[in-house]
Amino acid sequence: MKDKKAINKDLILRERLALQRTVLANQSTFLAFLRTAMYFLIAGLSLRNLLKVENSFLIEIALFVISFVILLLGTLNYFKHKKSISENKKHIGDYQLEYYE
């Protein structure tokens, strides 16, 4: 029978905390995308009232499209990274395999 080495629980805790920081950073990035999309949406909504531009309707549509694209990119980015994070979560705690082989 092989000798069992002590499991480094500090290493596992550090990995879990790093993963939690990554999750929070992903959420923060999504909120930044959302905030930017809302800025473009509000700019598009308020353009007609603030400026008397001849083709303001086209500019409004462009701002709405930019807002939608930013929101879509932010959402895709969030779920892509969320999936990547959840795939890497299963590796935490696998240090036991090194010690019990």
Backbone as a printed PyTorch tensor [residue, N CA C, xyz], in Angstrom:
tensor([[[  0.8450,  -1.1900,   0.0000],
         [  0.0000,   0.0000,   0.0000],
         [  0.8840,   1.2460,   0.0000]],

        [[  0.5110,   2.2110,  -0.7980],
         [  1.3050,   3.4320,  -0.9280],
         [  1.0240,   4.3800,   0.2250]],

        [[  2.0270,   5.1610,   0.5500],
         [  1.8450,   6.1760,   1.5900],
         [  0.9990,   7.3230,   1.0390]],

        [[  0.0820,   7.7850,   1.8360],
         [ -0.7410,   8.9210,   1.4190],
         [ -0.0580,  10.2040,   1.8460]],

        [[  0.1570,  11.0740,   0.8890],
         [  0.7480,  12.3790,   1.1990],
         [ -0.3530,  13.3100,   1.6830]],

        [[  0.0330,  14.3230,   2.4120],
         [ -0.9430,  15.3070,   2.9040],
         [ -1.4380,  16.1490,   1.7340]],

        [[ -2.7280,  16.3750,   1.7040],
         [ -3.3200,  17.2030,   0.6540],
         [ -3.1330,  18.6610,   1.0390]],

        [[ -2.6550,  19.4430,   0.0920],
         [ -2.4370,  20.8640,   0.3330],
         [ -3.7720,  21.5970,   0.1830]],

        [[ -4.4910,  21.7500,   1.2810],
         [ -5.8130,  22.3810,   1.2320],
         [ -5.7120,  23.8730,   0.9400]],

        [[ -4.5700,  24.4900,   1.2830],
         [ -4.3900,  25.9050,   0.9550],
         [ -4.3630,  26.1150,  -0.5490]],

        [[ -3.7740,  25.1690,  -1.2550],
         [ -3.7170,  25.2600,  -2.7070],
         [ -5.1190,  25.1570,  -3.3060]],

        [[ -5.9150,  24.2420,  -2.7860],
         [ -7.2860,  24.0900,  -3.2740],
         [ -8.1000,  25.3450,  -2.9700]],

        [[ -7.9470,  25.9120,  -1.7760],
         [ -8.6620,  27.1360,  -1.4130],
         [ -8.2450,  28.2850,  -2.3160]],

        [[ -6.9530,  28.4110,  -2.5740],
         [ -6.4640,  29.4830,  -3.4300],
         [ -7.0340,  29.3580,  -4.8430]],

        [[ -7.1320,  28.1250,  -5.3320],
         [ -7.7150,  27.8950,  -6.6560],
         [ -9.2030,  28.2560,  -6.6710]],

        [[ -9.9160,  27.9030,  -5.6250],
         [-11.3490,  28.2380,  -5.5570],
         [-11.5620,  29.7540,  -5.4960]],

        [[-10.7330,  30.4340,  -4.7310],
         [-10.8520,  31.8910,  -4.6410],
         [-10.4990,  32.5590,  -5.9700]],

        [[ -9.5030,  32.0400,  -6.6570],
         [ -9.1420,  32.5810,  -7.9690],
         [-10.2890,  32.3780,  -8.9490]],

        [[-10.9430,  31.2410,  -8.8700],
         [-12.0830,  30.9760,  -9.7450],
         [-13.2340,  31.9250,  -9.4370]],

        [[-13.4690,  32.1990,  -8.1610],
         [-14.5360,  33.1310,  -7.7820],
         [-14.2280,  34.5370,  -8.2800]],

        [[-12.9530,  34.9590,  -8.1980],
         [-12.5650,  36.2670,  -8.7370],
         [-12.7950,  36.3250, -10.2410]],

        [[-12.5450,  35.2180, -10.9230],
         [-12.7640,  35.1670, -12.3660],
         [-14.2500,  35.2820, -12.6930]],

        [[-15.0790,  34.6170, -11.9070],
         [-16.5370,  34.7140, -12.1100],
         [-16.9970,  36.1590, -11.9120]],

        [[-16.5150,  36.7990, -10.8640],
         [-16.9020,  38.1920, -10.5920],
         [-16.3880,  39.1330, -11.6800]],

        [[-15.1910,  38.8810, -12.1930],
         [-14.6540,  39.7050, -13.2790],
         [-15.4920,  39.5340, -14.5380]],

        [[-15.9530,  38.3250, -14.8040],
         [-16.8070,  38.0820, -15.9640],
         [-18.1290,  38.8320, -15.8240]],

        [[-18.7090,  38.8200, -14.6310],
         [-19.9580,  39.5450, -14.4040],
         [-19.7470,  41.0520, -14.5370]],

        [[-18.6380,  41.5380, -14.0240],
         [-18.3240,  42.9640, -14.1160],
         [-18.1400,  43.3990, -15.5650]],

        [[-17.5050,  42.5510, -16.3520],
         [-17.3190,  42.8600, -17.7680],
         [-18.6530,  42.8960, -18.4900]],

        [[-19.5400,  41.9580, -18.1620],
         [-20.8670,  41.9760, -18.7850],
         [-21.6180,  43.2530, -18.4310]],

        [[-21.5280,  43.6770, -17.1770],
         [-22.2020,  44.9160, -16.7750],
         [-21.6160,  46.1260, -17.4910]],

        [[-20.3200,  46.1090, -17.7700],
         [-19.7050,  47.2050, -18.5280],
         [-20.2440,  47.2340, -19.9560]],

        [[-20.3940,  46.0560, -20.5720],
         [-20.9970,  45.9940, -21.9130],
         [-22.4270,  46.5170, -21.8690]],

        [[-23.1760,  46.1150, -20.8570],
         [-24.5640,  46.5470, -20.7180],
         [-24.6550,  48.0570, -20.5470]],

        [[-23.7890,  48.6030, -19.7150],
         [-23.7850,  50.0530, -19.4800],
         [-23.4580,  50.8120, -20.7740]],

        [[-22.4850,  50.3280, -21.5170],
         [-22.1140,  50.9850, -22.7710],
         [-23.2540,  50.9140, -23.7760]],

        [[-23.9160,  49.7700, -23.8580],
         [-25.0530,  49.6260, -24.7670],
         [-26.1740,  50.5880, -24.3770]],

        [[-26.3870,  50.7550, -23.0790],
         [-27.4340,  51.6850, -22.6300],
         [-27.0710,  53.1270, -22.9590]],

        [[-25.7750,  53.4770, -22.8760],
         [-25.3570,  54.8310, -23.2500],
         [-25.6840,  55.1210, -24.7040]],

        [[-25.3870,  54.1550, -25.5840],
         [-25.6910,  54.3610, -27.0000],
         [-27.1920,  54.4130, -27.2330]],

        [[-27.9600,  53.6160, -26.5110],
         [-29.4100,  53.6380, -26.6440],
         [-29.9730,  54.9910, -26.2080]],

        [[-29.5120,  55.4940, -25.0930],
         [-29.9880,  56.7930, -24.6060],
         [-29.5620,  57.9170, -25.5420]],

        [[-28.3520,  57.7940, -26.0950],
         [-27.9020,  58.8020, -27.0670],
         [-28.8170,  58.7950, -28.2840]],

        [[-29.2030,  57.6140, -28.7260],
         [-30.1190,  57.5300, -29.8620],
         [-31.4940,  58.0790, -29.5440]],

        [[-31.9860,  57.8420, -28.3350],
         [-33.3050,  58.3360, -27.9560],
         [-33.3390,  59.8510, -27.7850]],

        [[-32.2590,  60.4090, -27.3020],
         [-32.2620,  61.8420, -27.0100],
         [-31.7220,  62.7020, -28.1460]],

        [[-31.2490,  62.0820, -29.2010],
         [-30.6360,  62.8490, -30.2920],
         [-31.6330,  63.8020, -30.9550]],

        [[-32.8140,  63.3380, -31.1970],
         [-33.8140,  64.1610, -31.8890],
         [-34.1880,  65.3970, -31.0660]],

        [[-34.2270,  65.2790, -29.7730],
         [-34.6140,  66.3970, -28.9140],
         [-33.4830,  67.4060, -28.7330]],

        [[-32.2340,  66.9360, -28.7980],
         [-31.1150,  67.8270, -28.5490],
         [-30.6110,  68.5400, -29.8000]],

        [[-30.5780,  67.8360, -30.9020],
         [-30.0110,  68.4070, -32.1220],
         [-31.0730,  68.5170, -33.2020]],

        [[-30.9820,  69.5690, -33.9320],
         [-31.8690,  69.7310, -35.0830],
         [-31.0540,  69.4280, -36.3400]],

        [[-30.7770,  68.1370, -36.5220],
         [-29.9830,  67.6860, -37.6620],
         [-30.9370,  67.1550, -38.7220]],

        [[-30.5600,  67.3810, -39.9720],
         [-31.4320,  66.9970, -41.0790],
         [-31.6710,  65.4880, -41.1330]],

        [[-30.6290,  64.7000, -40.9660],
         [-30.7520,  63.2400, -41.0380],
         [-30.6220,  62.6040, -39.6510]],

        [[-31.2800,  63.1890, -38.6910],
         [-31.1530,  62.6710, -37.3260],
         [-31.7380,  61.2630, -37.1940]],

        [[-32.7310,  60.9460, -38.0240],
         [-33.3350,  59.6130, -37.9570],
         [-32.3100,  58.5330, -38.2940]],

        [[-31.4700,  58.7910, -39.2930],
         [-30.4370,  57.8180, -39.6620],
         [-29.3950,  57.6580, -38.5600]],

        [[-29.0540,  58.7650, -37.9300],
         [-28.0920,  58.7010, -36.8320],
         [-28.6930,  57.9360, -35.6540]],

        [[-29.9680,  58.1730, -35.3820],
         [-30.6500,  57.4360, -34.3050],
         [-30.6400,  55.9350, -34.5780]],

        [[-30.9670,  55.5630, -35.7940],
         [-30.9710,  54.1370, -36.1610],
         [-29.5750,  53.5540, -36.0070]],

        [[-28.5550,  54.3000, -36.4250],
         [-27.1750,  53.8210, -36.2910],
         [-26.8120,  53.6150, -34.8200]],

        [[-27.2100,  54.5430, -33.9660],
         [-26.9250,  54.3980, -32.5360],
         [-27.6790,  53.2130, -31.9270]],

        [[-28.9170,  52.9900, -32.3680],
         [-29.6810,  51.8390, -31.8870],
         [-29.0180,  50.5310, -32.3160]],

        [[-28.5480,  50.4890, -33.5610],
         [-27.8770,  49.2800, -34.0580],
         [-26.5830,  49.0390, -33.2910]],

        [[-25.8110,  50.0930, -33.0570],
         [-24.5680,  49.9680, -32.2910],
         [-24.8770,  49.4640, -30.8840]],

        [[-25.9300,  49.9940, -30.2800],
         [-26.3310,  49.5620, -28.9420],
         [-26.6760,  48.0810, -28.9280]],

        [[-27.4330,  47.6530, -29.9060],
         [-27.8280,  46.2470, -29.9870],
         [-26.6150,  45.3450, -30.2050]],

        [[-25.7040,  45.7650, -31.0780],
         [-24.5050,  44.9640, -31.3580],
         [-23.6330,  44.8450, -30.1030]],

        [[-23.4620,  45.9380, -29.3860],
         [-22.6690,  45.8950, -28.1480],
         [-23.3180,  44.9710, -27.1260]],

        [[-24.6220,  45.0610, -26.9830],
         [-25.3320,  44.1800, -26.0560],
         [-25.1920,  42.7160, -26.4680]],

        [[-25.3180,  42.4450, -27.7550],
         [-25.1860,  41.0840, -28.2580],
         [-23.7700,  40.5480, -28.0330]],

        [[-22.7640,  41.3570, -28.3440],
         [-21.3760,  40.9350, -28.1310],
         [-21.0870,  40.6950, -26.6440]],

        [[-21.5900,  41.5650, -25.7930],
         [-21.3970,  41.4020, -24.3570],
         [-22.0450,  40.1330, -23.8360]],

        [[-23.2420,  39.8310, -24.3180],
         [-23.9400,  38.6240, -23.8900],
         [-23.2070,  37.3730, -24.3630]],

        [[-22.7860,  37.3770, -25.6320],
         [-22.0330,  36.2310, -26.1500],
         [-20.7230,  36.0500, -25.3920]],

        [[-20.0320,  37.1470, -25.1230],
         [-18.7790,  37.0980, -24.3750],
         [-19.0030,  36.5290, -22.9750]],

        [[-20.0550,  36.9700, -22.3260],
         [-20.3630,  36.5000, -20.9680],
         [-20.5860,  34.9910, -20.9430]],

        [[-21.4400,  34.4990, -21.8450],
         [-21.7520,  33.0730, -21.8170],
         [-20.5770,  32.2200, -22.2840]],

        [[-19.7640,  32.7410, -23.1960],
         [-18.5730,  32.0060, -23.6230],
         [-17.6130,  31.8210, -22.4490]],

        [[-17.3720,  32.9030, -21.7160],
         [-16.4610,  32.8090, -20.5800],
         [-17.0710,  32.0320, -19.4170]],

        [[-18.3790,  32.1420, -19.2550],
         [-19.0500,  31.3690, -18.1930],
         [-18.8920,  29.8780, -18.4490]],

        [[-19.0360,  29.4680, -19.6980],
         [-18.8550,  28.0610, -20.0430],
         [-17.4080,  27.6320, -19.8000]],

        [[-16.4710,  28.4690, -20.1930],
         [-15.0550,  28.1570, -19.9830],
         [-14.7250,  28.0400, -18.4940]],

        [[-15.2890,  28.9230, -17.6970],
         [-15.0500,  28.8870, -16.2500],
         [-15.6290,  27.6150, -15.6460]],

        [[-16.8330,  27.2450, -16.0580],
         [-17.4510,  26.0410, -15.4940],
         [-16.7030,  24.7800, -15.9300]],

        [[-16.1170,  24.7850, -17.1290],
         [-15.3220,  23.6360, -17.5600],
         [-14.0470,  23.5140, -16.7350]],

        [[-13.4690,  24.6320, -16.3290],
         [-12.2460,  24.6010, -15.5460],
         [-12.5090,  24.3600, -14.0690]],

        [[-13.7520,  24.5490, -13.6390],
         [-14.0880,  24.3470, -12.2220],
         [-13.8970,  22.8980, -11.8110]],

        [[-14.0920,  21.9720, -12.7340],
         [-13.9790,  20.5600, -12.3900],
         [-12.5450,  20.1470, -12.0740]],

        [[-11.5690,  20.9520, -12.4730],
         [-10.1760,  20.6110, -12.2220],
         [ -9.7310,  20.9720, -10.8060]],

        [[-10.5100,  21.7930, -10.1260],
         [-10.1560,  22.1520,  -8.7550],
         [-10.4210,  20.9540,  -7.8580]],

        [[ -9.4670,  20.6420,  -7.0370],
         [ -9.6040,  19.4980,  -6.1630],
         [ -9.0220,  18.2350,  -6.7580]],

        [[ -8.5890,  18.2940,  -8.0260],
         [ -7.9730,  17.1280,  -8.6380],
         [ -6.5460,  16.9290,  -8.1600]],

        [[ -6.1040,  17.7690,  -7.2520],
         [ -4.7770,  17.5940,  -6.6770],
         [ -4.7160,  16.2860,  -5.8940]],

        [[ -5.8770,  15.8090,  -5.4680],
         [ -5.9050,  14.5520,  -4.7420],
         [ -5.3770,  13.4140,  -5.6060]],

        [[ -5.5740,  13.5160,  -6.8990],
         [ -5.1000,  12.4590,  -7.7910],
         [ -3.5750,  12.3380,  -7.7290]],

        [[ -2.8970,  13.4670,  -7.5790],
         [ -1.4340,  13.4370,  -7.4690],
         [ -0.9970,  12.7010,  -6.2160]],

        [[ -1.7540,  12.8170,  -5.1580],
         [ -1.3550,  12.2760,  -3.8700],
         [ -1.7930,  10.8350,  -3.6500]],

        [[ -2.8530,  10.4160,  -4.3420],
         [ -3.3990,   9.0960,  -4.0830],
         [ -3.1050,   8.0850,  -5.1860]],

        [[ -2.2410,   8.4140,  -6.1210],
         [ -1.9470,   7.4780,  -7.2110],
         [ -1.1340,   6.3200,  -6.7430]]])
